[in-house]
């Protein structure tokens, strides 16, 4: 049962696709303080709180304060309150209630979940305007299903997008891309995609190609595709200010860019230096920008990733000038501790400055609205621009995922979890984020394997790859000036080959479970507590259920050769070293220490579960779904519902 309540006069987000009439009165369960601009809810002693999509800390969100304020922040530390996304959906689970709450507003929202008061949650608003959806059901999974139906079906990528992708900021030339493909082919490691970061562009201009570095780009795309490898270029949210650049000139001519209060186009800066931001909330501007993806589609491109769309701001021209003026005040002074930190704060205020997000406006649904009031739906509408364009431009599925998101964007693309770091703690964070992303419909998701920033290590890349083979988006990505982390560069290349081959062997299961979750509004990754009611499961945050048959218990600690695992029921342990080299063992319910050397992956088949395994190939499109063997536990191969389609036609 879904009930909708309106507080104030909320700005619509288009997150909800079902028409639900708002009821009179205040949201039930909550105390409403309109003067304090907050809702509060008493928490039961053992009540668990799930959700909020891509955030820091564990699966149970209780005990911390989270702020929905899409932010370009690459550190993802436990102390952070905002990351790149805002998914304002929560689940409350206690003996007395199972409750879903969706807070639908595009502005900044604070979720204080037992942080200020350990037994209370408060939801605070800058403006007391929101649609509050209260969802009750028989189980947490039932509530999630109702929510997902309410916000619409998840994006479905092409089947080849479930293959392995290699990325790096940046592959600077076509020859460098060829050398990466050659390295994987020589090592025999399957590969489907190579991602192009910002250096494929001409001077970082959207929808352009540097003809010196990537001459005859359509032929290069064709050449790589004939090898079975798709090129996937990045698209950024800022349009370079440059006379003669047609997209810039069209945007200016047709008033498609975000404006300041005085009517001038905002001048901000990202990769190319000075840019204008397209007004993605303006329907005409969104249609215009979306149509530009055709430039690269016509050159053979079949997938994209949208970046910097929180939006990230290196600086605005206005604030940069303010900083330069204030710096003069510090010249010649003795910078004691107070002055030093004031100076440091001044210089550090240049990028992603809070005041800059109040400098520009959108034309949205017939209203002129300041950006900070709709900040969290900017990136969502950039990806919406692409998704709506693809529906007109092609009948084929196009790969699309984004860094920034809000509920509703899941209909147009997936997400990657942003600029993480080569830390073991970020591998654990990746594991813990997957269920909350599933709750919010962001099924095509994953993190940068091995970590994006900082120098990685071979064992971290291997353990992360061992988990990454189960995430729909399976991509190794790293930053410029960090250690190269293509899998063929490491000593234990054969082990990496076996791990990636296992991903390709598991494609029939992974694709089937993804499609069932998308088409039936279900979760792909689940916490154990969503299906098992015993008290231990409620506290386990490093084991996940994947689809109907599997439980995962990834190893995420340096130098570990095993880990403790809790089984809520008897399960079959499969210890994979490759798709054809593995041990099977039935383990009873209870606690176990499961050994797994660096090149071993423990996977558990649940009672009644069936795991189909194909013969892996070099490319995902070559995997034969009719040539399968099956690992079963108290089940028969015929018990499994294998989903198949052509993998390309839009559904």
C-alpha positions as CSV (number, residue, x, y, z in Angstrom):
1,X,0.0,0.0,0.0
2,X,1.4,3.4,-1.0
3,X,0.2,6.7,0.4
4,X,1.3,10.1,-0.7
5,X,1.5,13.2,1.5
6,X,2.5,16.7,0.4
7,X,4.3,19.2,2.6
8,X,4.6,22.7,1.2
9,X,4.8,23.3,-2.5
10,X,7.4,20.8,-3.8
11,X,9.1,21.2,-7.1
12,X,8.3,18.1,-9.2
13,X,11.2,15.7,-10.1
14,X,9.5,13.3,-12.5
15,X,10.9,10.4,-10.4
16,X,7.5,8.8,-9.9
17,X,5.6,7.5,-13.0
18,X,2.4,6.3,-11.2
19,X,-0.3,8.8,-10.6
20,X,-0.9,8.9,-6.9
21,X,-3.2,11.5,-5.4
22,X,-1.9,13.2,-2.2
23,X,-3.9,12.6,0.9
24,X,-4.8,15.3,3.4
25,X,-2.9,15.7,6.6
26,X,0.6,14.9,7.8
27,X,2.6,11.8,7.0
28,X,1.8,9.0,9.4
29,X,4.5,7.6,11.8
30,X,6.3,11.0,11.7
31,X,6.1,14.0,13.9
32,X,5.9,17.0,11.7
33,X,7.6,20.3,12.7
34,X,6.8,22.8,10.0
35,X,8.5,25.6,11.8
36,X,11.7,23.6,12.2
37,X,11.3,22.3,8.7
38,X,11.7,18.7,9.7
39,X,10.0,15.3,10.2
40,X,11.0,13.0,13.0
41,X,10.5,9.3,13.7
42,X,11.2,7.4,16.9
43,X,13.3,4.3,16.2
44,X,12.8,1.0,18.0
45,X,15.8,-0.3,19.9
46,X,16.8,-2.9,17.3
47,X,15.3,-1.2,14.2
48,X,17.4,-1.3,11.1
49,X,17.3,1.4,8.4
50,X,18.3,0.5,4.8
51,X,18.5,2.4,1.6
52,X,19.8,5.9,0.4
53,X,21.5,4.3,-2.6
54,X,25.1,5.2,-3.1
55,X,26.3,6.5,0.3
56,X,29.2,5.8,2.7
57,X,29.2,3.4,5.7
58,X,27.4,0.1,5.9
59,X,24.2,-1.5,4.7
60,X,22.3,-0.5,7.9
61,X,22.4,3.3,7.7
62,X,21.6,3.8,11.4
63,X,24.0,5.9,13.4
64,X,25.1,8.5,10.9
65,X,23.9,11.7,9.2
66,X,23.5,11.6,5.4
67,X,22.9,14.7,3.2
68,X,21.3,14.4,-0.2
69,X,23.5,17.0,-2.0
70,X,25.2,15.6,-5.1
71,X,28.9,16.3,-4.6
72,X,32.1,15.8,-6.6
73,X,34.1,14.3,-3.7
74,X,36.6,11.5,-4.6
75,X,37.6,10.5,-1.0
76,X,34.5,8.6,0.1
77,X,35.6,8.6,3.7
78,X,33.4,7.4,6.6
79,X,33.1,11.1,7.7
80,X,31.5,12.2,4.4
81,X,27.8,12.9,4.3
82,X,27.3,13.4,0.6
83,X,28.5,11.5,-2.5
84,X,27.5,11.9,-6.1
85,X,23.9,10.7,-5.9
86,X,20.7,11.4,-4.0
87,X,18.4,8.4,-3.7
88,X,16.0,9.4,-1.0
89,X,14.4,6.0,-0.3
90,X,14.5,4.4,3.1
91,X,13.4,1.1,4.6
92,X,12.6,0.6,8.3
93,X,12.7,-2.9,9.7
94,X,11.8,-3.8,13.2
95,X,9.6,-6.3,15.0
96,X,6.8,-3.7,15.0
97,X,6.9,-2.4,11.5
98,X,8.2,-2.8,8.0
99,X,8.0,0.6,6.3
100,X,9.3,2.3,3.1
101,X,9.6,6.1,2.9
102,X,10.5,8.0,-0.3
103,X,11.2,11.7,0.1
104,X,10.7,13.3,-3.3
105,X,12.3,16.7,-3.6
106,X,15.1,18.0,-5.8
107,X,16.7,20.1,-3.1
108,X,19.1,19.4,-0.3
109,X,17.7,17.0,2.4
110,X,19.4,15.8,5.6
111,X,18.7,12.3,7.0
112,X,19.9,12.2,10.6
113,X,19.5,8.5,11.4
114,X,20.2,8.1,15.0
115,X,23.2,10.5,14.9
116,X,22.0,13.4,17.0
117,X,19.6,11.2,19.0
118,X,20.5,7.5,18.9
119,X,16.8,6.6,19.1
120,X,15.4,9.1,16.6
121,X,15.6,9.8,12.9
122,X,15.0,13.3,11.6
123,X,14.5,14.4,8.0
124,X,15.4,18.1,7.6
125,X,14.8,20.4,4.6
126,X,16.2,23.7,3.5
127,X,12.7,24.4,2.2
128,X,9.8,22.5,3.7
129,X,8.6,21.3,0.4
130,X,8.4,17.6,-0.5
131,X,6.2,14.7,-1.6
132,X,6.4,12.0,1.1
133,X,5.5,8.5,0.0
134,X,4.7,6.0,2.8
135,X,4.9,2.3,1.6
136,X,3.7,-0.6,3.7
137,X,3.9,-4.2,2.7
138,X,4.2,-7.8,3.8
139,X,8.0,-7.8,3.6
140,X,10.9,-5.6,2.8
141,X,11.1,-7.1,-0.7
142,X,7.4,-6.4,-1.2
143,X,7.9,-2.8,-0.2
144,X,10.9,-2.5,-2.6
145,X,8.8,-3.9,-5.4
146,X,6.0,-1.4,-4.8
147,X,8.5,1.4,-4.8
148,X,10.2,0.2,-7.9
149,X,6.9,-0.1,-9.7
150,X,6.0,3.4,-8.6
151,X,9.2,4.9,-10.1
152,X,9.3,2.8,-13.3
153,X,11.3,0.0,-14.9
154,X,15.1,0.0,-14.7
155,X,17.3,0.7,-17.6
156,X,18.3,-2.4,-19.6
157,X,21.7,-2.2,-21.4
158,X,22.8,-4.3,-24.3
159,X,24.0,-7.8,-23.4
160,X,27.6,-7.1,-24.5
161,X,27.7,-4.5,-21.8
162,X,28.0,-7.4,-19.3
163,X,31.4,-8.2,-20.6
164,X,34.7,-6.9,-19.1
165,X,35.8,-3.3,-19.8
166,X,39.1,-1.6,-19.5
167,X,39.5,2.1,-18.9
168,X,42.0,4.6,-17.8
169,X,42.3,8.4,-17.7
170,X,43.6,8.5,-20.2
171,X,44.4,6.5,-23.3
172,X,45.9,9.3,-25.4
173,X,45.9,7.8,-28.9
174,X,44.4,5.2,-31.0
175,X,47.6,3.3,-31.0
176,X,47.6,3.2,-27.2
177,X,44.0,1.8,-27.3
178,X,45.2,-0.8,-29.8
179,X,48.1,-1.7,-27.5
180,X,45.6,-2.3,-24.6
181,X,43.5,-4.6,-26.8
182,X,46.6,-6.4,-27.9
183,X,47.8,-6.8,-24.3
184,X,44.5,-8.5,-23.3
185,X,44.5,-10.7,-26.4
186,X,48.0,-11.9,-25.9
187,X,47.2,-12.7,-22.3
188,X,44.0,-14.5,-23.4
189,X,41.9,-12.4,-21.0
190,X,38.4,-11.8,-22.3
191,X,37.5,-8.2,-23.1
192,X,34.5,-6.4,-24.6
193,X,35.0,-2.7,-24.1
194,X,37.7,-0.1,-23.9
195,X,36.6,3.2,-22.5
196,X,37.8,6.6,-23.8
197,X,38.3,9.2,-21.1
198,X,38.5,12.9,-21.9
199,X,41.7,12.9,-24.0
200,X,39.9,11.4,-27.1
201,X,38.2,14.8,-27.5
202,X,39.5,17.8,-29.3
203,X,40.5,20.2,-26.5
204,X,37.9,18.5,-24.2
205,X,34.9,19.5,-26.3
206,X,31.9,17.3,-26.1
207,X,31.0,15.3,-29.2
208,X,34.3,16.0,-30.9
209,X,37.3,13.7,-31.6
210,X,40.9,14.7,-31.7
211,X,41.8,13.9,-35.3
212,X,45.6,13.9,-34.6
213,X,45.4,11.4,-31.8
214,X,42.5,9.4,-33.2
215,X,42.6,9.9,-37.0
216,X,39.7,8.6,-39.1
217,X,37.7,7.8,-36.0
218,X,34.8,5.9,-37.7
219,X,37.3,3.5,-39.3
220,X,39.0,3.0,-35.9
221,X,35.6,2.3,-34.2
222,X,34.9,-0.2,-37.0
223,X,38.4,-1.8,-36.7
224,X,37.9,-2.3,-33.0
225,X,34.4,-3.7,-33.4
226,X,35.7,-6.2,-36.0
227,X,38.0,-7.4,-33.2
228,X,34.9,-7.7,-31.0
229,X,35.7,-4.6,-28.8
230,X,33.4,-1.6,-28.4
231,X,34.8,1.8,-27.7
232,X,32.8,3.7,-25.0
233,X,33.5,7.5,-24.8
234,X,32.9,9.9,-22.0
235,X,30.6,12.9,-22.2
236,X,31.0,15.8,-19.8
237,X,28.3,18.2,-18.5
238,X,30.1,21.4,-19.6
239,X,30.2,22.8,-23.1
240,X,33.4,24.6,-23.9
241,X,33.2,28.4,-24.6
242,X,34.9,28.7,-28.0
243,X,34.0,30.6,-31.1
244,X,33.5,28.4,-34.1
245,X,32.5,25.4,-31.9
246,X,29.1,24.6,-33.3
247,X,27.6,23.1,-30.1
248,X,28.7,26.2,-28.1
249,X,27.3,28.5,-30.8
250,X,24.0,26.7,-31.1
251,X,23.5,26.7,-27.3
252,X,24.1,30.4,-27.1
253,X,21.9,31.2,-30.1
254,X,19.0,29.2,-28.8
255,X,19.3,30.1,-25.1
256,X,20.0,26.5,-24.0
257,X,22.6,27.3,-21.3
258,X,22.0,28.1,-17.6
259,X,21.8,31.8,-16.8
260,X,22.7,34.0,-13.9
261,X,20.2,36.2,-12.2
262,X,21.1,39.1,-14.6
263,X,20.3,37.0,-17.6
264,X,23.9,36.3,-18.6
265,X,25.1,32.8,-19.3
266,X,27.0,31.4,-16.3
267,X,30.7,31.0,-17.0
268,X,32.0,28.1,-15.0
269,X,35.0,25.8,-15.6
270,X,35.7,22.1,-15.9
271,X,38.0,20.0,-18.1
272,X,38.2,22.5,-21.1
273,X,38.5,25.5,-18.8
274,X,35.6,27.9,-19.2
275,X,32.3,26.3,-20.1
276,X,28.5,26.9,-20.1
277,X,26.2,24.3,-18.5
278,X,23.3,23.1,-20.7
279,X,20.1,23.7,-18.9
280,X,19.2,20.0,-18.7
281,X,16.0,20.8,-16.8
282,X,14.7,22.8,-19.8
283,X,12.9,20.3,-22.1
284,X,14.0,22.0,-25.3
285,X,17.7,22.2,-24.2
286,X,17.5,18.6,-23.1
287,X,16.2,17.5,-26.5
288,X,18.9,19.5,-28.2
289,X,21.8,18.1,-26.1
290,X,20.4,14.6,-26.4
291,X,20.4,14.9,-30.2
292,X,24.1,15.5,-30.2
293,X,24.9,11.9,-29.1
294,X,24.0,11.1,-32.8
295,X,27.3,12.6,-33.8
296,X,29.1,9.7,-32.2
297,X,26.4,7.1,-32.8
298,X,26.8,7.8,-36.5
299,X,30.5,7.0,-36.2
300,X,29.7,3.5,-34.8
301,X,29.7,4.2,-31.1
302,X,27.2,2.1,-29.1
303,X,27.8,3.3,-25.5
304,X,28.6,6.3,-23.4
305,X,29.3,7.3,-19.8
306,X,28.2,10.7,-18.5
307,X,30.6,12.5,-16.1
308,X,31.0,15.7,-14.0
309,X,27.2,16.1,-13.9
310,X,26.6,16.9,-10.2
311,X,27.6,19.4,-11.7
312,X,31.3,19.5,-10.7
313,X,32.7,23.1,-10.9
314,X,36.4,23.8,-10.9
315,X,35.5,27.5,-10.5
316,X,33.1,30.1,-11.7
317,X,34.4,33.2,-13.3
318,X,32.7,35.4,-10.7
319,X,34.0,33.6,-7.6
320,X,37.5,33.2,-9.1
321,X,37.6,37.0,-9.5
322,X,36.4,37.4,-5.9
323,X,39.2,35.1,-4.6
324,X,41.9,37.0,-6.6
325,X,40.7,40.3,-5.0
326,X,40.8,38.9,-1.5
327,X,44.2,37.4,-1.9
328,X,45.6,40.9,-2.1
329,X,44.6,41.4,1.5
330,X,47.1,38.7,2.6
331,X,50.1,40.0,0.8
332,X,52.9,41.1,3.1
333,X,51.2,39.8,6.2
334,X,52.5,37.5,8.9
335,X,50.3,34.5,8.4
336,X,49.8,33.1,11.9
337,X,47.7,30.0,12.5
338,X,44.4,31.9,12.1
339,X,45.4,33.8,9.0
340,X,47.1,30.8,7.5
341,X,44.0,28.7,7.7
342,X,41.8,31.5,6.6
343,X,44.0,31.9,3.5
344,X,44.0,28.2,2.9
345,X,40.2,28.1,3.2
346,X,39.9,31.1,0.7
347,X,42.1,29.3,-1.9
348,X,40.3,26.0,-1.3
349,X,36.9,27.6,-1.9
350,X,37.6,27.9,-5.6
351,X,36.2,24.5,-6.6
352,X,32.7,23.2,-5.9
353,X,31.9,26.3,-3.9
354,X,28.5,26.2,-2.2
355,X,27.7,29.8,-3.2
356,X,28.4,29.0,-6.9
357,X,25.4,26.7,-6.9
358,X,23.2,29.7,-6.0
359,X,24.6,31.8,-8.9
360,X,22.6,30.3,-11.8
361,X,19.1,29.4,-12.7
362,X,17.0,26.9,-14.7
363,X,13.9,27.2,-16.8
364,X,11.9,24.3,-15.5
365,X,8.3,23.4,-16.2
366,X,7.4,27.1,-16.8
367,X,9.3,28.4,-13.8
368,X,12.6,30.1,-13.3
369,X,14.3,28.2,-10.4
370,X,17.6,28.8,-8.8
371,X,20.0,25.9,-9.2
372,X,20.4,24.9,-5.6
373,X,16.7,24.3,-5.3
374,X,16.9,21.6,-8.0
375,X,20.6,20.6,-7.7
376,X,20.1,16.9,-7.2
377,X,18.2,16.3,-10.5
378,X,20.7,18.0,-12.8
379,X,22.8,14.9,-13.5
380,X,19.6,12.8,-13.7
381,X,18.3,15.1,-16.5
382,X,21.6,15.0,-18.4
383,X,21.3,11.2,-18.6
384,X,17.6,11.6,-19.3
385,X,18.5,13.7,-22.3
386,X,20.6,10.9,-23.7
387,X,18.0,8.2,-22.9
388,X,15.2,10.1,-24.5
389,X,17.3,10.8,-27.6
390,X,18.3,7.1,-27.9
391,X,14.6,6.1,-28.1
392,X,14.3,8.4,-31.2
393,X,17.6,7.7,-32.8
394,X,17.8,3.9,-32.7
395,X,15.8,0.8,-31.9
396,X,18.9,-0.8,-30.4
397,X,19.9,-0.6,-26.7
398,X,22.7,1.8,-26.0
399,X,25.1,1.5,-23.1
400,X,24.7,4.5,-20.8
401,X,25.8,5.1,-17.2
402,X,26.3,8.2,-15.2
403,X,28.2,9.5,-12.1
404,X,25.5,11.7,-10.7
405,X,21.9,10.5,-10.2
406,X,18.6,10.9,-8.5
407,X,15.6,8.5,-8.3
408,X,14.1,8.3,-11.7
409,X,17.4,8.4,-13.6
410,X,17.5,4.6,-13.3
411,X,15.0,4.5,-16.2
412,X,17.6,6.0,-18.5
413,X,21.0,4.5,-17.4
414,X,23.1,2.9,-14.8
415,X,25.7,4.3,-12.5
416,X,29.3,3.8,-11.6
417,X,30.2,4.6,-8.0
418,X,32.5,7.5,-8.8
419,X,36.1,8.3,-8.3
420,X,37.0,5.8,-5.6
421,X,40.5,5.0,-4.4
422,X,42.8,2.0,-4.4
423,X,41.9,1.2,-0.8
424,X,40.7,-2.1,0.7
425,X,38.1,-0.1,2.5
426,X,36.6,1.0,-0.8
427,X,36.3,-2.6,-1.9
428,X,34.2,-3.2,1.2
429,X,32.3,0.0,0.4
430,X,31.6,-1.3,-3.1
431,X,30.2,-4.5,-1.6
432,X,28.0,-2.7,0.8
433,X,26.6,-0.2,-1.7
434,X,25.2,-2.8,-4.1
435,X,22.0,-3.7,-2.2
436,X,21.0,-0.1,-1.7
437,X,21.5,0.6,-5.4
438,X,19.3,-2.4,-6.2
439,X,16.6,-1.0,-3.9
440,X,16.5,2.2,-5.9
441,X,16.4,0.5,-9.3
442,X,20.0,1.2,-10.3
443,X,20.7,-2.4,-11.4
444,X,23.4,-1.7,-13.9
445,X,26.0,-0.5,-11.5
446,X,29.5,-1.2,-10.3
447,X,32.7,0.5,-9.0
448,X,36.1,1.2,-10.6
449,X,37.8,-2.1,-10.0
450,X,41.2,-1.8,-8.4
451,X,40.4,1.8,-7.4
452,X,40.5,5.0,-9.5
453,X,42.9,7.2,-7.6
454,X,46.1,6.2,-5.8
455,X,48.5,3.4,-6.7
456,X,46.9,0.0,-6.4
457,X,48.5,-3.4,-5.6
458,X,48.2,-6.7,-7.5
459,X,46.4,-8.4,-4.6
460,X,43.8,-5.6,-4.3
461,X,43.1,-5.7,-8.0
462,X,42.7,-9.5,-7.8
463,X,40.3,-9.5,-4.9
464,X,38.4,-6.6,-6.3
465,X,38.1,-8.4,-9.7
466,X,36.9,-11.5,-7.9
467,X,34.0,-9.4,-6.6
468,X,33.6,-7.4,-9.7
469,X,32.8,-10.4,-11.8
470,X,29.4,-10.4,-10.1
471,X,28.5,-6.8,-10.7
472,X,26.6,-5.9,-13.9
473,X,29.1,-3.1,-14.7
474,X,32.5,-4.8,-14.7
475,X,35.1,-2.2,-15.4
476,X,38.8,-1.7,-14.4
477,X,39.4,2.1,-14.3
478,X,42.3,4.2,-13.0
479,X,43.5,7.8,-13.0
480,X,46.3,9.4,-14.9
481,X,49.7,9.3,-13.1
482,X,48.7,6.3,-11.0
483,X,50.1,2.8,-11.5
484,X,48.9,1.2,-14.6
485,X,46.5,-1.6,-13.6
486,X,45.5,-3.4,-16.8
487,X,45.2,-7.0,-15.7
488,X,47.9,-8.3,-18.2
489,X,50.5,-6.1,-16.5
490,X,50.6,-8.1,-13.3
491,X,52.7,-11.2,-12.5
492,X,49.8,-13.6,-12.0
493,X,48.3,-13.0,-15.4
494,X,47.0,-16.6,-15.6
495,X,45.0,-16.1,-12.4
496,X,43.4,-12.9,-13.8
497,X,42.6,-14.8,-17.0
498,X,40.8,-17.5,-15.0
499,X,38.8,-15.0,-12.9
500,X,37.6,-13.0,-16.0
501,X,36.8,-16.2,-17.8
502,X,34.7,-17.2,-14.9
503,X,32.7,-14.0,-15.3
504,X,32.0,-15.0,-19.0
505,X,31.1,-18.5,-17.9
506,X,28.6,-17.0,-15.4
507,X,27.0,-14.6,-18.0
508,X,23.9,-16.8,-18.5
509,X,23.1,-16.6,-14.8
510,X,24.1,-13.0,-14.3
511,X,22.1,-11.8,-17.4
512,X,19.1,-13.9,-16.5
513,X,19.0,-12.6,-12.9
514,X,19.5,-9.0,-14.0
515,X,16.7,-9.2,-16.6
516,X,14.3,-10.8,-14.1
517,X,15.1,-8.1,-11.5
518,X,14.5,-5.4,-14.1
519,X,11.3,-6.8,-15.6
520,X,9.8,-7.9,-12.3
521,X,10.8,-4.8,-10.3
522,X,13.0,-6.9,-8.0
523,X,16.4,-6.6,-6.3
524,X,19.5,-8.1,-7.9
525,X,21.7,-7.8,-4.8
526,X,20.1,-8.3,-1.4
527,X,21.2,-8.2,2.3
528,X,20.8,-11.6,3.9
529,X,18.2,-10.1,6.3
530,X,15.8,-9.5,3.4
531,X,15.3,-13.3,3.0
532,X,16.4,-14.8,6.3
533,X,14.9,-13.7,9.6
534,X,17.4,-14.9,12.1
535,X,19.1,-12.2,14.2
536,X,22.6,-12.9,12.9
537,X,21.7,-12.1,9.3
538,X,20.5,-8.7,10.4
539,X,24.1,-7.8,11.4
540,X,26.0,-9.3,8.4
541,X,27.1,-6.6,6.0
542,X,29.8,-8.4,4.0
543,X,27.8,-11.2,2.5
544,X,25.2,-10.7,-0.2
545,X,22.5,-12.6,-2.0
546,X,22.8,-12.4,-5.8
547,X,19.7,-13.4,-7.7
548,X,17.8,-16.5,-6.7
549,X,20.6,-19.1,-6.3
550,X,23.8,-17.5,-5.0
551,X,25.3,-16.1,-1.8
552,X,28.5,-14.2,-2.1
553,X,31.1,-13.8,0.7
554,X,33.9,-11.8,-0.9
555,X,37.4,-11.5,0.6
556,X,38.2,-7.8,1.1
557,X,41.2,-7.8,3.5
558,X,44.8,-7.5,2.6
559,X,46.8,-10.8,2.9
560,X,43.8,-12.8,3.9
561,X,43.6,-16.4,2.7
562,X,40.1,-17.0,4.0
563,X,37.3,-15.5,6.0
564,X,34.5,-16.2,8.5
565,X,31.2,-16.9,6.9
566,X,27.8,-17.4,8.5
567,X,25.3,-19.7,6.7
568,X,21.6,-19.2,7.7
569,X,20.9,-22.6,6.1
570,X,22.8,-25.5,4.5
571,X,24.6,-24.4,1.3
572,X,26.9,-25.8,-1.3
573,X,30.3,-24.1,-1.3
574,X,32.0,-23.8,-4.7
575,X,35.6,-22.7,-4.4
576,X,36.4,-21.5,-7.9
577,X,40.0,-21.3,-9.3
578,X,38.6,-21.2,-12.8
579,X,35.3,-22.0,-14.5
580,X,36.4,-25.7,-14.8
581,X,38.7,-26.0,-11.8
582,X,36.7,-25.9,-8.5
583,X,35.8,-27.8,-5.4
584,X,32.3,-28.5,-4.1
585,X,31.4,-29.0,-0.5
586,X,28.1,-29.0,1.4
587,X,28.3,-26.9,4.5
588,X,25.7,-27.0,7.3
589,X,24.0,-23.9,8.7
590,X,26.2,-22.0,11.1
591,X,29.6,-20.4,11.4
592,X,32.5,-21.5,9.2
593,X,36.0,-20.3,8.4
594,X,36.3,-20.7,4.6
595,X,39.7,-20.8,3.1
596,X,40.3,-19.1,-0.2
597,X,43.8,-18.4,-1.6
598,X,44.4,-15.2,-3.6
599,X,43.3,-16.9,-6.8
600,X,40.2,-18.6,-5.3
601,X,36.6,-17.3,-5.2
602,X,34.2,-18.8,-2.7
603,X,30.6,-18.9,-4.0
604,X,27.6,-20.4,-2.2
605,X,24.7,-22.1,-4.0
606,X,21.6,-21.9,-1.9
607,X,19.3,-24.9,-1.3
608,X,17.1,-25.3,-4.3
609,X,19.5,-23.2,-6.4
610,X,20.9,-23.8,-9.9
611,X,23.9,-22.2,-11.3
612,X,24.3,-22.5,-15.1
613,X,27.9,-22.3,-16.4
614,X,28.8,-21.7,-20.0
615,X,32.1,-22.2,-21.8
616,X,33.8,-18.7,-21.8
617,X,34.9,-17.1,-24.9
618,X,37.0,-14.1,-25.8
619,X,34.0,-11.8,-26.2
620,X,30.6,-11.9,-24.5
621,X,28.7,-12.2,-27.8
622,X,30.4,-15.5,-28.5
623,X,29.2,-17.2,-25.3
624,X,26.8,-20.0,-26.3
625,X,23.9,-20.1,-23.9
626,X,22.9,-23.5,-25.2
627,X,26.2,-25.1,-24.2
628,X,25.8,-25.2,-20.4
629,X,26.6,-27.3,-17.5
630,X,24.9,-26.8,-14.1
631,X,25.9,-26.8,-10.5
632,X,22.8,-27.6,-8.4
633,X,22.0,-28.0,-4.8
634,X,18.8,-30.0,-4.1
635,X,17.5,-29.0,-7.5
636,X,17.6,-30.0,-11.2
637,X,18.9,-28.0,-14.1
638,X,15.3,-27.7,-15.5
639,X,14.2,-25.9,-12.3
640,X,16.1,-22.8,-13.4
641,X,14.4,-20.2,-15.6
642,X,17.1,-19.1,-18.0
643,X,16.3,-15.7,-19.6
644,X,17.4,-15.3,-23.2
645,X,16.9,-12.6,-25.9
646,X,19.0,-11.2,-28.7
647,X,20.7,-8.8,-26.3
648,X,20.4,-5.8,-28.6
649,X,16.7,-5.0,-29.4
650,X,15.2,-2.5,-27.0
651,X,12.6,-4.1,-24.7
